[in-house]
Amino acid sequence: MSVLETFVRIRRHRTRAVEFQRLAAGSPRSDVRDRYLAIARHYIALADAEVLSDKMRRKERLEELRREREQSAVARWKQTRVTTDHEAPQRLAEPLKFRVIQGAGKKKSSLLAASSRSLRLAAHLSN
């Protein structure tokens, strides 16, 4: 049964209860009034039972969805464990090492430019 059908049934039961309460209020005889009130209480009980039933169905459905979500998460976790266990372990990247290379017998300005070039070259070669 769909959610909409459930709510329509609940509304129908409550509407019928109100109708019988109005009939009871307009009835001059006490035995007829009591009968109408009993019928109204019956419809109210039916509406309340429908509400509780709907809540239980929603709670069960949410619990079912939660279990499915947990099972799929466990399955994904197991799948990743299987694939990573069979692969070769990854090497950690070594930190970048710099070597300072200085040229002999150059001027200071050209020495500075040459040292920056040699530092870049040394960094490139160490990778």
C-alpha positions, 0 to 999 in steps of 0.5 A, a space after each residue: 500500500 502506498 503512502 498516499 493510500 494510507 493517508 487517504 484511509 486515515 483521513 476517511 476514517 477521521 471524516 467518518 468519525 466526525 460525521 458520527 459525532 455530529 449525528 450523536 450531537 443532533 440525536 434526541 435519544 440517548 441510546 442512539 447518541 451512545 451508538 453514534 459515539 461508539 461508532 465514532 470511537 471505532 473510526 478514531 481507533 481505526 485512524 490511530 491504528 493506521 497511523 501507527 501501522 504507517 509509522 511501523 512500516 516507515 521505520 522498518 523500511 528505513 532500517 532495511 535501507 540502513 542495513 543495505 547501505 551498511 552491507 554495500 559499504 562493507 562489500 566496497 571495503 572488502 573489494 578495495 582490500 582484495 585489490 590492494 592486497 594483490 598489488 605491489 606495495 607503493 614506494 613512498 616518495 623520497 624527499 627532494 635532495 639538492 646539491 650545491 655545485 659551484 664553478 671555480 674561477 668565475 666572476 661573482 655576478 656570473 657565479 650567482 647566475 651559474 649557481 642558480 642554473 646549477 641548482 636547478 640542474 642538480 634538482 632536476 637530475 636528483 629526481 
